[in-house]
Amino acid sequence: MAKEKSPERTPPAPDVGAAVLVVNTVVAGLGGLYVTTGSVAVTLVAAGSSAVLSAAVLWRRR
């Protein structure tokens, strides 16, 4: 009786780890910024800026 061959798995993209690192760094940095400044406005500006920069880095790596 012949064994059926299981479908081959594709390996994850090499940049997955870099994407996770960028996102985690942004989240940790924003929390630290709010704790340090206590300003919601500063934190929102930083969040918007970091979202744009993170998207640019991740898009560029594609």
N, CA, C and O atoms as CSV, one atom per row, in Angstrom:
chain,resi,resn,atom,element,x,y,z
A,1,MET,N,N,0.841,-1.171,0.000
A,1,MET,CA,C,0.000,0.000,0.000
A,1,MET,C,C,0.895,1.246,0.000
A,1,MET,O,O,1.775,1.379,0.851
A,2,ALA,N,N,0.677,2.124,-0.922
A,2,ALA,CA,C,1.509,3.328,-1.056
A,2,ALA,C,C,1.057,4.402,-0.074
A,2,ALA,O,O,-0.136,4.641,0.113
A,3,LYS,N,N,2.034,5.036,0.541
A,3,LYS,CA,C,1.719,6.131,1.465
A,3,LYS,C,C,1.472,7.401,0.673
A,3,LYS,O,O,2.174,7.700,-0.293
A,4,GLU,N,N,0.468,8.133,1.099
A,4,GLU,CA,C,0.220,9.424,0.457
A,4,GLU,C,C,1.230,10.426,0.974
A,4,GLU,O,O,1.564,10.453,2.159
A,5,LYS,N,N,1.700,11.236,0.073
A,5,LYS,CA,C,2.685,12.241,0.447
A,5,LYS,C,C,1.962,13.455,1.031
A,5,LYS,O,O,1.027,13.983,0.430
A,6,SER,N,N,2.403,13.882,2.196
A,6,SER,CA,C,1.780,15.063,2.805
A,6,SER,C,C,2.273,16.317,2.084
A,6,SER,O,O,3.398,16.354,1.585
A,7,PRO,N,N,1.425,17.339,2.034
A,7,PRO,CA,C,1.851,18.566,1.350
A,7,PRO,C,C,3.045,19.188,2.076
A,7,PRO,O,O,3.117,19.190,3.305
A,8,GLU,N,N,3.964,19.706,1.293
A,8,GLU,CA,C,5.152,20.314,1.890
A,8,GLU,C,C,4.803,21.666,2.491
A,8,GLU,O,O,4.013,22.432,1.938
A,9,ARG,N,N,5.398,21.932,3.612
A,9,ARG,CA,C,5.175,23.217,4.270
A,9,ARG,C,C,6.176,24.224,3.731
A,9,ARG,O,O,7.339,23.906,3.480
A,10,THR,N,N,5.699,25.431,3.562
A,10,THR,CA,C,6.613,26.480,3.134
A,10,THR,C,C,7.237,27.117,4.369
A,10,THR,O,O,6.536,27.382,5.346
A,11,PRO,N,N,8.519,27.362,4.339
A,11,PRO,CA,C,9.159,27.980,5.502
A,11,PRO,C,C,8.701,29.433,5.654
A,11,PRO,O,O,8.343,30.076,4.667
A,12,PRO,N,N,8.710,29.949,6.881
A,12,PRO,CA,C,8.304,31.342,7.067
A,12,PRO,C,C,9.296,32.286,6.396
A,12,PRO,O,O,10.466,31.955,6.208
A,13,ALA,N,N,8.812,33.440,6.048
A,13,ALA,CA,C,9.672,34.441,5.423
A,13,ALA,C,C,10.777,34.844,6.401
A,13,ALA,O,O,10.539,34.884,7.608
A,14,PRO,N,N,11.969,35.140,5.909
A,14,PRO,CA,C,13.070,35.468,6.816
A,14,PRO,C,C,12.879,36.779,7.572
A,14,PRO,O,O,13.526,36.992,8.597
A,15,ASP,N,N,12.019,37.646,7.098
A,15,ASP,CA,C,11.834,38.946,7.738
A,15,ASP,C,C,10.727,38.956,8.783
A,15,ASP,O,O,10.409,40.014,9.325
A,16,VAL,N,N,10.137,37.812,9.078
A,16,VAL,CA,C,9.070,37.763,10.074
A,16,VAL,C,C,9.603,38.184,11.439
A,16,VAL,O,O,8.942,38.934,12.157
A,17,GLY,N,N,10.771,37.716,11.795
A,17,GLY,CA,C,11.376,38.091,13.072
A,17,GLY,C,C,11.649,39.578,13.151
A,17,GLY,O,O,11.463,40.187,14.204
A,18,ALA,N,N,12.086,40.168,12.054
A,18,ALA,CA,C,12.355,41.607,12.031
A,18,ALA,C,C,11.064,42.395,12.195
A,18,ALA,O,O,11.046,43.420,12.877
A,19,ALA,N,N,9.993,41.931,11.582
A,19,ALA,CA,C,8.711,42.627,11.706
A,19,ALA,C,C,8.206,42.582,13.142
A,19,ALA,O,O,7.710,43.585,13.657
A,20,VAL,N,N,8.327,41.437,13.787
A,20,VAL,CA,C,7.903,41.312,15.184
A,20,VAL,C,C,8.748,42.219,16.073
A,20,VAL,O,O,8.224,42.861,16.984
A,21,LEU,N,N,10.041,42.273,15.814
A,21,LEU,CA,C,10.930,43.132,16.597
A,21,LEU,C,C,10.556,44.604,16.456
A,21,LEU,O,O,10.544,45.337,17.445
A,22,VAL,N,N,10.254,45.040,15.242
A,22,VAL,CA,C,9.874,46.441,15.018
A,22,VAL,C,C,8.588,46.770,15.764
A,22,VAL,O,O,8.511,47.796,16.440
A,23,VAL,N,N,7.587,45.919,15.650
A,23,VAL,CA,C,6.301,46.176,16.305
A,23,VAL,C,C,6.453,46.174,17.828
A,23,VAL,O,O,5.911,47.051,18.500
A,24,ASN,N,N,7.176,45.211,18.373
A,24,ASN,CA,C,7.372,45.156,19.825
A,24,ASN,C,C,8.146,46.357,20.343
A,24,ASN,O,O,7.848,46.869,21.422
A,25,THR,N,N,9.127,46.808,19.593
A,25,THR,CA,C,9.900,47.980,19.992
A,25,THR,C,C,9.027,49.222,20.032
A,25,THR,O,O,9.140,50.036,20.949
A,26,VAL,N,N,8.161,49.369,19.046
A,26,VAL,CA,C,7.259,50.523,19.010
A,26,VAL,C,C,6.311,50.496,20.200
A,26,VAL,O,O,6.116,51.516,20.862
A,27,VAL,N,N,5.723,49.344,20.475
A,27,VAL,CA,C,4.776,49.237,21.591
A,27,VAL,C,C,5.468,49.539,22.922
A,27,VAL,O,O,4.928,50.276,23.747
A,28,ALA,N,N,6.638,48.983,23.132
A,28,ALA,CA,C,7.371,49.223,24.381
A,28,ALA,C,C,7.798,50.681,24.492
A,28,ALA,O,O,7.737,51.269,25.571
A,29,GLY,N,N,8.222,51.254,23.394
A,29,GLY,CA,C,8.652,52.653,23.409
A,29,GLY,C,C,7.515,53.604,23.715
A,29,GLY,O,O,7.703,54.588,24.431
A,30,LEU,N,N,6.338,53.325,23.182
A,30,LEU,CA,C,5.193,54.208,23.438
A,30,LEU,C,C,4.753,54.136,24.890
A,30,LEU,O,O,4.397,55.154,25.484
A,31,GLY,N,N,4.775,52.949,25.458
A,31,GLY,CA,C,4.436,52.825,26.880
A,31,GLY,C,C,5.415,53.588,27.752
A,31,GLY,O,O,5.022,54.282,28.689
A,32,GLY,N,N,6.684,53.453,27.437
A,32,GLY,CA,C,7.710,54.174,28.188
A,32,GLY,C,C,7.608,55.675,28.022
A,32,GLY,O,O,7.853,56.426,28.966
A,33,LEU,N,N,7.249,56.113,26.833
A,33,LEU,CA,C,7.098,57.550,26.580
A,33,LEU,C,C,5.961,58.131,27.404
A,33,LEU,O,O,6.105,59.205,27.989
A,34,TYR,N,N,4.830,57.432,27.456
A,34,TYR,CA,C,3.696,57.942,28.231
A,34,TYR,C,C,4.028,57.988,29.719
A,34,TYR,O,O,3.690,58.950,30.409
A,35,VAL,N,N,4.687,56.949,30.205
A,35,VAL,CA,C,5.056,56.923,31.625
A,35,VAL,C,C,6.014,58.067,31.938
A,35,VAL,O,O,5.914,58.689,32.996
A,36,THR,N,N,6.933,58.344,31.031
A,36,THR,CA,C,7.926,59.389,31.257
A,36,THR,C,C,7.326,60.784,31.185
A,36,THR,O,O,7.573,61.614,32.060
A,37,THR,N,N,6.531,61.051,30.139
A,37,THR,CA,C,6.013,62.408,29.935
A,37,THR,C,C,4.677,62.639,30.615
A,37,THR,O,O,4.408,63.753,31.065
A,38,GLY,N,N,3.840,61.629,30.702
A,38,GLY,CA,C,2.499,61.795,31.257
A,38,GLY,C,C,1.582,62.573,30.335
A,38,GLY,O,O,0.498,62.991,30.743
A,39,SER,N,N,2.005,62.772,29.091
A,39,SER,CA,C,1.234,63.566,28.141
A,39,SER,C,C,0.610,62.664,27.077
A,39,SER,O,O,1.304,61.932,26.372
A,40,VAL,N,N,-0.703,62.736,26.983
A,40,VAL,CA,C,-1.405,61.948,25.965
A,40,VAL,C,C,-1.104,62.503,24.578
A,40,VAL,O,O,-0.947,61.737,23.627
A,41,ALA,N,N,-1.021,63.831,24.452
A,41,ALA,CA,C,-0.762,64.449,23.148
A,41,ALA,C,C,0.597,64.019,22.593
A,41,ALA,O,O,0.707,63.660,21.421
A,42,VAL,N,N,1.612,64.054,23.422
A,42,VAL,CA,C,2.949,63.645,22.979
A,42,VAL,C,C,2.939,62.174,22.582
A,42,VAL,O,O,3.557,61.792,21.588
A,43,THR,N,N,2.246,61.357,23.349
A,43,THR,CA,C,2.186,59.928,23.060
A,43,THR,C,C,1.458,59.664,21.745
A,43,THR,O,O,1.878,58.799,20.976
A,44,LEU,N,N,0.380,60.392,21.473
A,44,LEU,CA,C,-0.355,60.210,20.217
A,44,LEU,C,C,0.476,60.635,19.013
A,44,LEU,O,O,0.457,59.966,17.980
A,45,VAL,N,N,1.201,61.735,19.135
A,45,VAL,CA,C,2.070,62.176,18.034
A,45,VAL,C,C,3.160,61.134,17.786
A,45,VAL,O,O,3.456,60.796,16.641
A,46,ALA,N,N,3.746,60.635,18.858
A,46,ALA,CA,C,4.784,59.610,18.718
A,46,ALA,C,C,4.213,58.323,18.127
A,46,ALA,O,O,4.871,57.661,17.324
A,47,ALA,N,N,2.997,57.969,18.520
A,47,ALA,CA,C,2.367,56.756,17.983
A,47,ALA,C,C,2.129,56.888,16.486
A,47,ALA,O,O,2.391,55.954,15.729
A,48,GLY,N,N,1.637,58.035,16.060
A,48,GLY,CA,C,1.417,58.258,14.629
A,48,GLY,C,C,2.715,58.226,13.848
A,48,GLY,O,O,2.797,57.613,12.784
A,49,SER,N,N,3.720,58.886,14.379
A,49,SER,CA,C,5.023,58.906,13.705
A,49,SER,C,C,5.631,57.512,13.628
A,49,SER,O,O,6.154,57.111,12.587
A,50,SER,N,N,5.561,56.785,14.720
A,50,SER,CA,C,6.158,55.451,14.725
A,50,SER,C,C,5.383,54.484,13.838
A,50,SER,O,O,5.973,53.573,13.259
A,51,ALA,N,N,4.079,54.668,13.725
A,51,ALA,CA,C,3.295,53.812,12.825
A,51,ALA,C,C,3.711,54.038,11.377
A,51,ALA,O,O,3.859,53.087,10.610
A,52,VAL,N,N,3.898,55.296,11.010
A,52,VAL,CA,C,4.318,55.615,9.640
A,52,VAL,C,C,5.723,55.079,9.375
A,52,VAL,O,O,5.970,54.466,8.337
A,53,LEU,N,N,6.640,55.309,10.308
A,53,LEU,CA,C,8.012,54.835,10.122
A,53,LEU,C,C,8.092,53.310,10.115
A,53,LEU,O,O,8.843,52.736,9.326
A,54,SER,N,N,7.334,52.656,10.975
A,54,SER,CA,C,7.328,51.188,11.000
A,54,SER,C,C,6.772,50.628,9.700
A,54,SER,O,O,7.310,49.665,9.154
A,55,ALA,N,N,5.704,51.226,9.210
A,55,ALA,CA,C,5.129,50.776,7.938
A,55,ALA,C,C,6.132,50.958,6.803
A,55,ALA,O,O,6.246,50.102,5.925
A,56,ALA,N,N,6.855,52.072,6.823
A,56,ALA,CA,C,7.853,52.316,5.781
A,56,ALA,C,C,8.982,51.286,5.847
A,56,ALA,O,O,9.430,50.786,4.815
A,57,VAL,N,N,9.437,50.973,7.053
A,57,VAL,CA,C,10.510,49.981,7.207
A,57,VAL,C,C,10.037,48.612,6.743
A,57,VAL,O,O,10.742,47.927,6.003
A,58,LEU,N,N,8.850,48.212,7.174
A,58,LEU,CA,C,8.337,46.895,6.795
A,58,LEU,C,C,8.040,46.821,5.305
A,58,LEU,O,O,8.266,45.784,4.682
A,59,TRP,N,N,7.540,47.901,4.728
A,59,TRP,CA,C,7.247,47.915,3.289
A,59,TRP,C,C,8.545,47.854,2.495
A,59,TRP,O,O,8.623,47.175,1.472
A,60,ARG,N,N,9.545,48.554,2.963
A,60,ARG,CA,C,10.837,48.577,2.266
A,60,ARG,C,C,11.507,47.200,2.293
A,60,ARG,O,O,12.191,46.828,1.338
A,61,ARG,N,N,11.318,46.444,3.373
A,61,ARG,CA,C,11.934,45.121,3.500
A,61,ARG,C,C,11.263,44.083,2.602
A,61,ARG,O,O,11.849,43.032,2.341
A,62,ARG,N,N,10.047,44.356,2.123
A,62,ARG,CA,C,9.339,43.366,1.295
A,62,ARG,C,C,10.038,43.126,0.036
A,62,ARG,O,O,9.583,42.323,-0.779
